[in-house]
Amino acid sequence: MAGPKTAKPLIGDTWFGTGDRNIKVEDLRGRFVLLDFWTLCCVNCHHVLAELRPIEKKYSDVLTVIGVHSPKFEHEKKPESVASGIERHDIHHPVLNDPNMATWAAYGVRAWPTLVLIDPRGDVIATYSGEGHAHAIDALLAELVDQYEQDGSLVRGKDIYVAPPQSSNLYRQPGKVEVIPERLRNFFNGADLLISNSGAHNLIAVSSANTDIALLTIGSKTRGNRDGDFENSEFAEPYGSYFLPAELAAEVGFDLVVADTANHKIRAIDLANQKVTTLVGTGEQWMQNDPTEGLGPQIRLSTPWDVTVIGRDLLIGMSGEHRIWAYNFDAKKTRIFAGTTNEGLVDGNLTEAWFAQPSALQPSQSLPDAFWLVDAETSALRLISGGKISSPVGKGLFDFGHVDGPASEALLQHPLGLDELPDGSVLIADTYNHSIRRFDPQTNQVSTVLRNLAEPSDVKVIETEAGPRMVVVEAAAGRISLHPISDSVMVAGDAMRTTRPALLIRDGAVSLDVVFNPPPGQKFDERYGPSTSLVISSTPKELLLSGAGTFTGLTKELQINPEIAEGVLHVAARGASCDDDGTEFAACHIHQQDWGIPVKVASSGSAEVQLVLSGKLEA
């Protein structure tokens, strides 16, 4: 791997967390700087934010973390969208909005998330792609801090972060809404709506007649991971919830389940005793090769975003690793219901399906044992029925927009919520289009019901004295709004694609090399087999004449089809390291990343593709 290089300028349109100050790399000489390239919609980026919090605290006097927000979706380019995301995810370091991906290109970034470490002299000394690198960064800083301090390059001091004013609003980035069954409303002081107040880490019960007054609160307003009573229990960015049918609730001893998203848990709530417990999850994030079958409290999860019940199974939209899991109430065990962990849009058999951050699940009332779901990253509405999955709306990871009409041509933009109407049509919270959309299976048409909302992250229908109303969670505005179900309109908006700098590669033989160097104090972990693996595929499939598949090692010869002008090269890499302390049971660490690399094919292109999973740049 090439040695250190001078850090490039930080280019963007808006700085956050700096007191309106524009920051230059030169301003940070004397400190380590960690650039975190992320985007709002990327669940793996959310994982990295959590991984970095202990690092930021431990090295606060020598390290500045700067988030470089390089957007995937059109909506994410706007400074106000970035400000909303900063609040939603409790980001307490400076963030630069990079709407044109200029800083992304300058640092040669290929995927979200990517971390770049700059030393106190202003040189790039390490790069990390994907998640699971906190221990590596910790080990490297522990080795280097003394060295740079001794030669006078490092100057300890206060970080440059300036916190924004605290909001006094009842809601802070609310995520989901659930209608409280009439039989349970007495436990909520008459409230008929339960709001997942995700940014405030609690649940709030309100009346649809006045959504600005909390009638009951479950959980403190502190990010945490604690079971207990309603006042002292703690959540971390809770999203989807589901009220169990009365008979099932009586059997299992609780009434409500909640996707405690950033804690990687499913929580169970006993309303009569006002008690919160953990049903599934250890509080640690699931990583590749972790078990998926076992007793609920012993199994790790990965960013569960929504839950629903089909029969005796609790289904979990596992957005952090792109599958649907199931927890059986009788066996009290988990299993995989659908998916492969590959991120994308592939229909058919459930065991072969690809998902992309499943973010909402809704049982169908018109189709037995079926349920609707939305995949946020493919902007897709999907249906699971009869052991198969289909996608009435959605084209893939990089196609989105606001287009109504025949479902095969319609486009959404990062939807996060849905509900089914009595006539079998589906309402969709089309989050990044600021709209509520409607899909009618009878006519196979998509239309727009409501526009000009503020990041609608969920929608549910409730009966009120004035008739049925749509309850819309407007996350960016911090409000819950009610609207009549009006006639639809047809919108012929723009069809868009994610635009990232494409990598120019040659046709014919191309060498793929993924760099993985264990952190200081660690070695390759080969105790249980090969320490590295690669999964390679492409869109379209015809881009790769050979080289697709699953392999050990991190190098592979590819054959690129000269008949295909452009496409996406999908590379998933995994590396395992362990502490080099001479003990038999040394701690194991997993590093992993999925790249979706836009490529263009030309005879003048490169014959090499090098990606960095984890590595210090050697001088």
C-alpha positions in Angstrom: 0.0 0.0 0.0 1.2 3.5 -0.8 2.7 5.6 2.1 1.2 8.7 3.7 -0.1 11.6 1.6 -1.0 15.1 2.4 -4.6 15.6 3.4 -6.8 17.3 0.7 -9.0 20.4 1.3 -12.4 20.0 2.9 -14.9 21.2 0.3 -18.6 21.6 0.9 -21.5 24.2 1.2 -22.3 24.1 4.9 -20.6 23.4 8.2 -22.5 22.2 11.3 -21.2 22.1 14.9 -18.5 24.7 14.4 -20.3 27.9 15.5 -20.7 29.0 11.8 -16.9 28.7 11.3 -15.5 27.2 8.1 -12.8 24.7 8.9 -9.6 24.0 6.9 -7.4 21.0 7.4 -4.6 23.4 8.3 -6.7 24.7 11.2 -6.4 21.3 12.8 -2.7 20.8 12.7 -1.5 19.5 16.0 -4.5 17.1 16.4 -5.4 13.8 14.9 -8.4 14.2 12.5 -10.8 11.3 11.6 -12.9 12.0 8.6 -16.2 10.0 8.6 -17.7 9.8 5.1 -21.4 9.0 5.6 -24.8 9.7 4.3 -28.2 10.0 6.0 -29.8 6.9 4.7 -26.9 4.5 5.3 -27.6 2.1 8.2 -23.9 1.0 8.3 -23.0 4.7 8.8 -25.3 4.7 11.8 -23.4 1.7 13.2 -20.1 3.6 12.8 -21.5 6.6 14.6 -22.1 4.4 17.6 -18.7 2.7 17.3 -17.0 6.1 17.3 -18.6 7.5 20.4 -16.2 5.8 22.9 -13.2 6.7 20.7 -14.3 10.4 20.6 -14.6 10.4 24.4 -11.3 8.6 25.1 -9.2 10.8 22.8 -11.2 14.1 23.1 -8.0 16.1 23.8 -6.1 14.9 20.8 -8.7 13.8 18.2 -11.3 15.7 16.1 -13.9 13.7 14.3 -15.4 15.4 11.3 -18.4 13.9 9.5 -18.3 14.5 5.7 -21.8 14.1 4.5 -21.7 12.8 0.9 -25.3 12.2 -0.2 -26.8 9.2 -2.0 -30.3 10.6 -2.6 -31.3 14.0 -4.0 -33.1 15.0 -0.8 -29.9 14.4 1.2 -28.0 17.2 -0.6 -30.0 19.9 1.2 -28.4 21.4 4.3 -31.7 21.3 6.2 -31.8 17.5 5.6 -28.4 17.1 7.0 -29.3 19.2 10.1 -32.2 16.9 10.7 -30.1 13.8 10.5 -27.5 15.3 12.9 -30.2 15.8 15.5 -31.8 12.3 14.8 -28.5 10.5 15.4 -27.1 12.5 18.3 -24.0 13.6 16.4 -21.7 15.6 18.6 -18.9 16.5 16.3 -18.5 18.9 13.3 -20.2 17.9 10.0 -19.4 19.2 6.5 -22.1 18.9 3.9 -20.5 17.7 0.6 -23.4 17.8 -1.8 -21.3 17.6 -5.0 -19.1 14.8 -3.5 -16.0 17.0 -4.0 -14.3 15.9 -0.8 -15.4 12.3 -1.4 -13.7 12.4 -4.8 -10.6 14.1 -3.4 -10.0 11.4 -0.9 -10.8 8.6 -3.3 -13.7 7.2 -1.4 -15.6 4.3 -2.9 -18.3 3.5 -0.4 -20.3 4.5 2.7 -19.0 4.4 5.4 -15.3 5.2 5.0 -13.0 6.6 7.7 -9.8 8.5 6.9 -7.3 9.2 9.7 -5.1 12.3 9.4 -2.1 12.8 11.6 -1.1 16.0 13.5 1.2 17.0 10.6 -1.6 16.9 8.1 -0.9 13.6 6.4 -3.3 10.8 5.7 -2.0 7.8 7.6 -4.9 5.2 7.6 -8.1 4.3 5.8 -10.9 2.1 6.9 -14.0 1.0 4.9 -17.2 -0.4 6.4 -17.8 -1.0 10.1 -16.1 -2.8 12.9 -13.0 -0.6 13.0 -13.2 1.2 16.3 -10.8 -1.2 18.0 -8.3 -0.7 15.1 -8.5 3.1 15.4 -8.1 2.8 19.2 -5.0 0.6 18.8 -3.4 2.8 16.3 -4.0 6.0 18.3 -2.7 4.3 21.4 0.5 3.6 19.6 0.9 7.0 17.9 -0.2 9.6 20.5 3.0 9.3 22.5 5.2 9.3 19.4 3.7 12.5 18.0 3.6 14.2 21.4 7.3 13.4 22.0 8.4 14.9 18.7 6.3 18.0 19.4 3.7 17.4 16.6 0.8 16.8 18.9 -0.7 19.5 21.1 -3.4 18.5 23.5 -6.4 20.8 23.8 -10.1 21.3 23.6 -12.0 20.1 20.5 -13.5 22.6 18.0 -17.1 21.3 18.3 -19.8 23.8 19.2 -23.1 22.3 20.3 -26.3 23.8 18.9 -29.1 25.1 21.2 -31.3 22.4 22.7 -34.8 22.1 21.5 -37.7 22.2 24.0 -40.2 20.5 21.6 -42.2 17.5 22.8 -41.0 15.5 19.7 -37.5 15.0 18.6 -37.2 13.3 15.3 -40.2 11.0 15.8 -39.9 7.8 13.8 -43.1 5.7 13.9 -46.7 5.7 15.0 -49.0 2.8 16.1 -52.7 3.0 16.7 -53.5 1.9 20.3 -56.2 -0.8 20.4 -59.4 0.4 22.2 -59.0 -2.4 24.8 -55.7 -1.0 25.9 -56.3 2.8 25.9 -57.1 2.9 29.6 -53.4 2.0 30.2 -52.4 5.1 28.2 -54.8 7.5 30.0 -57.1 7.5 27.0 -54.5 8.0 24.3 -55.1 6.4 20.9 -51.7 6.9 19.3 -48.3 5.7 20.4 -45.4 7.6 18.9 -41.8 6.4 18.8 -40.0 9.6 19.7 -36.8 8.2 18.3 -34.5 11.2 18.7 -35.5 11.6 22.4 -35.1 7.8 23.0 -38.6 7.2 24.4 -42.3 6.4 23.5 -45.0 9.0 23.8 -48.8 8.3 24.0 -51.0 11.1 22.7 -54.6 11.6 21.7 -55.4 12.1 18.0 -57.5 15.1 19.1 -54.4 16.8 20.5 -51.1 15.4 19.5 -49.1 18.1 21.4 -49.7 16.8 24.9 -48.1 13.6 26.2 -50.6 11.5 28.1 -48.0 8.8 29.0 -44.3 8.5 28.4 -42.3 5.2 28.4 -38.6 5.5 28.9 -36.4 8.3 30.1 -35.1 10.9 27.7 -31.6 9.5 27.9 -30.0 7.3 25.4 -29.3 4.0 27.2 -30.0 0.3 27.5 -31.9 -0.5 30.7 -34.9 -2.6 31.5 -37.3 -1.4 34.3 -40.3 0.7 34.9 -41.7 3.3 32.5 -39.8 6.2 34.2 -36.4 4.6 34.5 -36.1 2.3 31.5 -33.9 3.4 28.6 -34.0 3.1 24.8 -31.8 4.1 22.0 -33.6 5.4 18.9 -36.7 3.2 19.1 -38.7 2.9 15.9 -41.4 0.3 15.0 -43.8 -1.1 17.6 -46.7 -3.6 17.5 -49.5 -4.4 19.8 -50.0 -8.2 20.2 -53.5 -9.7 19.7 -55.3 -10.1 23.0 -55.1 -13.9 23.2 -51.3 -14.0 22.4 -50.6 -11.2 24.8 -52.3 -13.1 27.6 -50.2 -16.2 26.9 -46.8 -14.4 26.7 -47.4 -11.9 29.5 -46.8 -8.6 27.6 -48.8 -6.4 25.3 -46.4 -4.5 23.1 -43.1 -5.1 21.3 -40.7 -2.4 20.3 -37.8 -2.3 17.9 -35.1 -0.7 20.0 -33.1 0.1 16.9 -29.8 1.5 18.1 -29.6 -0.9 21.0 -30.0 -3.9 18.6 -32.8 -5.2 20.7 -36.5 -6.1 20.7 -38.2 -4.9 23.9 -41.4 -6.3 25.5 -43.7 -4.0 27.4 -46.2 -5.2 30.1 -48.8 -2.4 30.3 -50.5 -3.6 33.5 -47.3 -3.7 35.5 -45.6 -0.8 33.6 -42.5 -2.9 32.9 -40.0 -2.9 30.1 -37.9 -6.1 29.5 -35.7 -7.4 26.7 -37.3 -10.1 24.5 -34.5 -10.5 21.8 -31.0 -9.2 21.6 -27.9 -8.9 23.7 -27.3 -5.2 23.1 -24.4 -6.0 20.8 -24.6 -5.7 17.0 -24.8 -8.9 14.9 -21.8 -9.4 12.6 -21.1 -11.9 9.9 -20.8 -15.5 11.2 -22.6 -14.7 14.4 -25.4 -17.2 15.1 -28.9 -16.4 13.9 -30.8 -19.3 15.6 -31.1 -19.5 19.4 -32.9 -18.2 22.4 -34.0 -14.6 22.0 -31.8 -12.9 24.8 -28.7 -14.8 23.6 -28.8 -13.7 19.9 -27.3 -10.5 18.6 -29.4 -8.3 16.2 -28.5 -5.6 13.8 -30.5 -2.4 13.8 -34.1 -3.8 13.9 -36.3 -1.1 12.4 -39.8 -2.5 12.5 -41.8 -5.5 13.8 -45.1 -7.2 13.1 -46.8 -10.5 13.9 -47.8 -13.3 11.5 -49.4 -16.3 13.3 -47.1 -17.3 16.1 -44.1 -15.4 14.7 -42.8 -12.0 15.4 -41.2 -10.8 12.2 -38.3 -8.3 12.4 -37.2 -5.9 9.7 -33.4 -6.2 10.3 -32.3 -3.1 8.4 -28.7 -3.4 9.6 -28.0 -6.6 7.7 -30.8 -6.7 5.1 -32.9 -9.6 6.1 -36.3 -10.4 7.7 -35.9 -12.4 10.9 -38.5 -14.3 12.9 -38.9 -14.9 16.6 -41.3 -17.7 17.5 -43.3 -17.1 20.6 -43.7 -20.8 21.4 -40.0 -21.9 21.0 -38.7 -18.5 22.2 -36.1 -18.7 19.5 -35.0 -16.7 16.5 -34.4 -17.8 12.9 -34.0 -16.2 9.4 -37.3 -15.8 7.7 -36.1 -14.3 4.4 -32.9 -12.8 2.8 -29.2 -13.4 2.3 -27.5 -10.3 3.7 -26.8 -9.2 0.2 -28.1 -5.6 -0.3 -30.2 -5.1 -3.4 -33.6 -5.9 -5.1 -34.0 -9.6 -5.9 -37.4 -11.2 -5.9 -38.4 -14.9 -5.8 -37.8 -17.5 -3.2 -37.4 -16.1 0.3 -34.1 -17.9 0.9 -32.6 -16.2 -2.2 -34.2 -12.7 -1.9 -32.1 -9.6 -1.5 -33.3 -6.7 0.7 -32.0 -3.2 1.3 -32.8 -1.8 4.8 -36.3 -3.2 5.3 -37.9 -0.3 7.3 -41.6 -1.0 7.6 -43.7 -4.2 7.8 -47.5 -4.3 7.6 -49.7 -7.4 7.6 -52.2 -7.5 4.8 -55.9 -7.7 5.7 -56.9 -8.7 2.2 -54.3 -11.3 1.6 -54.0 -14.2 4.1 -50.6 -14.7 5.8 -49.1 -12.0 3.6 -47.4 -8.7 4.5 -46.2 -5.6 2.8 -42.8 -4.0 3.4 -40.8 -1.1 2.2 -37.1 -1.3 1.5 -35.7 2.2 2.0 -32.4 1.8 0.1 -34.0 0.5 -3.1 -37.0 2.8 -2.8 -39.3 -0.2 -3.1 -42.7 -1.5 -2.0 -42.6 -5.2 -1.7 -45.0 -8.1 -0.9 -44.3 -11.4 0.8 -47.0 -14.0 0.1 -47.1 -17.7 -0.4 -43.4 -18.1 0.4 -42.3 -15.7 -2.4 -41.4 -12.0 -2.6 -42.4 -9.6 -5.3 -41.7 -5.9 -5.8 -44.7 -4.0 -7.3 -42.7 -0.7 -7.0 -39.0 -0.2 -7.2 -36.1 -0.7 -9.6 -32.9 -1.0 -7.6 -30.3 0.6 -5.3 -29.6 3.6 -7.4 -32.9 4.5 -9.1 -35.4 6.8 -7.4 -37.7 9.8 -8.0 -41.2 11.0 -7.8 -43.1 9.4 -10.7 -46.7 8.3 -10.6 -48.6 6.0 -13.0 -48.2 2.3 -13.8 -46.4 0.6 -10.9 -43.7 -0.8 -13.2 -42.7 2.8 -14.1 -43.4 4.5 -10.7 -40.6 5.8 -8.5 -40.3 6.5 -4.8 -37.4 8.1 -2.8 -36.3 6.3 0.4 -39.7 5.4 1.9 -39.9 4.5 5.6 -43.5 3.7 6.5 -46.8 2.2 5.2 -50.3 1.1 6.0 -53.0 -0.9 4.2 -56.4 0.6 3.6 -59.6 -1.5 3.8 -59.9 -1.6 0.0 -56.5 -3.4 -0.1 -54.6 -0.4 -1.4 -51.4 0.7 0.4 -50.4 4.1 1.7 -46.6 4.7 1.6 -44.7 7.3 3.6 -42.4 8.4 0.8 -40.0 10.1 3.1 -37.5 11.9 0.8 -40.3 13.0 -1.6 -42.1 14.7 1.4 -45.3 12.8 0.3 -47.8 10.1 1.0 -48.2 7.9 -2.0 -50.8 5.2 -2.7 -50.5 1.9 -4.5 -53.7 0.3 -5.8 -53.1 -3.5 -6.5 -56.4 -3.6 -8.5 -55.3 -1.1 -11.1 -51.6 -1.5 -10.5 -51.3 2.3 -10.3 -49.3 4.6 -8.0 -50.6 8.0 -7.2 -49.8 10.8 -4.7 -52.3 11.5 -1.9 -50.5 14.3 0.1 -47.5 16.5 -0.6 -45.3 19.2 1.1 -44.7 17.2 4.3 -41.5 17.3 6.3 -39.8 13.9 5.9 -42.9 11.7 6.6 -41.4 8.6 8.2 -44.7 6.8 8.9 -48.4 6.8 8.2 -51.3 5.1 9.8 -55.1 5.4 9.4 -57.3 6.0 12.4 -61.0 6.4 12.8 -61.9 9.8 14.4 -65.2 11.6 15.1 -64.7 13.4 11.8 -64.1 10.2 9.9 -61.0 8.3 8.9 -57.8 10.3 9.0 -54.2 9.7 8.0 -51.8 10.1 10.9 -48.5 11.3 9.5 -45.2 11.4 11.4 -43.2 14.3 10.1 -39.8 13.6 11.5 -38.0 16.7 10.3 -40.6 19.1 11.7 -41.0 17.2 15.0 -44.8 16.9 14.7 -47.7 14.5 14.2 -50.3 15.7 11.7 -53.7 14.4 10.8 -55.1 14.6 7.3 -58.3 13.4 5.5 -57.8 10.7 2.9 -58.3 12.9 -0.2 -58.4 12.1 -3.9 -55.1 11.2 -5.4 -53.2 13.3 -7.9 -50.8 12.1 -10.5 -47.3 13.5 -10.3 -44.9 13.2 -13.3 -41.8 14.3 -11.5 -38.2 13.5 -12.2 -36.6 10.1 -12.4 -33.2 10.2 -10.8 -30.1 8.0 -10.2 -27.4 8.2 -7.6 -24.5 10.0 -9.1 -21.1 9.0 -7.8 -17.7 9.3 -9.6 -17.4 6.1 -11.7 -14.3 4.1 -11.8 -12.9 3.6 -15.3 -11.8 0.0 -15.8 -10.6 -1.8 -18.9 -12.4 -4.7 -20.5 -10.8 -8.1 -20.2 -8.6 -9.0 -17.3 -8.8 -6.8 -14.2 -7.2 -7.5 -10.9 -9.2 -6.9 -7.7 -7.2 -6.4 -4.5 -8.7 -5.6 -1.1 -6.2 -4.4 1.5 -6.6 -5.6 5.0 -3.8 -5.1 7.6 -4.5 -6.1 11.2 -4.3 -3.2 13.7 -1.3 -2.8 16.0 -1.3 -5.6 18.6 -3.4 -7.9 16.5 -2.8 -10.7 13.9 -4.8 -12.5 11.3 -7.4 -14.8 13.1 -7.2 -18.2 11.4 -8.3 -20.2 14.4 -11.6 -21.2 12.8 -10.6 -21.2 9.2 -9.5 -18.5 6.6 -9.3 -15.1 8.1 -10.6 -13.3 5.0 -13.3 -13.7 2.4 -14.7 -12.1 -0.7 -18.2 -12.1 -2.3 -18.2 -10.6 -5.8 -21.1 -9.9 -8.1 -22.2 -7.2 -10.6 -25.2 -5.3 -12.0 -25.9 -6.3 -14.7 -24.7 -9.8 -14.2 -23.3 -9.8 -17.7 -20.7 -7.2 -16.7 -18.6 -10.1 -15.2 -17.6 -12.8 -17.6 -15.8 -14.5 -14.8 -14.8 -13.8 -11.2 -18.3 -13.7 -9.6 -18.8 -15.9 -6.5 -17.6 -16.4 -2.9 -13.9 -16.9 -2.2 -11.3 -17.0 0.6 -8.5 -14.5 0.3 -8.8 -10.8 -0.8 -7.5 -10.9 -4.4 -9.3 -12.1 -7.5 -8.8 -11.9 -11.2 -11.9 -10.6 -13.0 -12.9 -10.8 -16.6 -14.9 -7.7 -17.7 -17.3 -8.0 -20.6 -16.3 -5.6 -23.4 -20.0 -5.5 -24.6 -21.1 -3.8 -21.3 -20.4 0.0 -21.2 -21.2 0.6 -17.5 -22.5 -1.0 -14.4 -21.9 -1.6 -10.7 -19.3 -3.9 -9.2 -20.5 -5.4 -5.9 -17.7 -6.5 -3.5 -18.3 -7.7 0.0 -15.1 -8.2 2.0 -14.5 -9.6 5.5 -11.4 -9.8 7.6 -10.9 -11.3 11.0 -8.1 -10.4 13.4 -7.4 -11.3 17.0 -5.3 -9.9 19.8 -1.7 -11.0 19.6 -1.3 -11.6 23.3 -0.3 -15.3 23.2 -3.4 -16.5 24.9 -5.6 -19.4 23.6 -8.8 -17.4 23.8 -7.7 -14.0 22.4 -10.4 -11.5 21.5 -11.7 -11.7 17.9 -12.5 -8.7 15.8 -14.5 -8.6 12.6 -14.0 -6.0 9.9 -16.5 -5.9 7.0 -17.6 -3.7 4.1 -19.9 -3.9 1.1 -18.9 -1.8 -1.9 -21.2 -1.0 -4.8 -18.8 0.7 -7.2 -20.1 2.4 -10.3 -17.8 1.5 -13.2 -17.4 2.5 -16.8 -15.6 0.1 -19.2 -13.1 1.4 -21.8 -9.9 0.1 -23.3 -8.1 3.0 -21.7 -9.3 2.0 -18.2 -7.4 0.6 -15.3 -6.4 -3.1 -15.1 -6.4 -2.9 -11.3 -9.1 -2.2 -8.7 -7.7 -1.6 -5.2 -10.0 -1.2 -2.2 -9.0 -0.7 1.4 -10.9 -2.6 4.1 -8.5 -1.6 6.9 -5.0 -0.4 6.9 -2.3 1.9 8.1 -0.4 3.6 5.3 3.3 2.7 5.6 5.9 5.4 5.0 
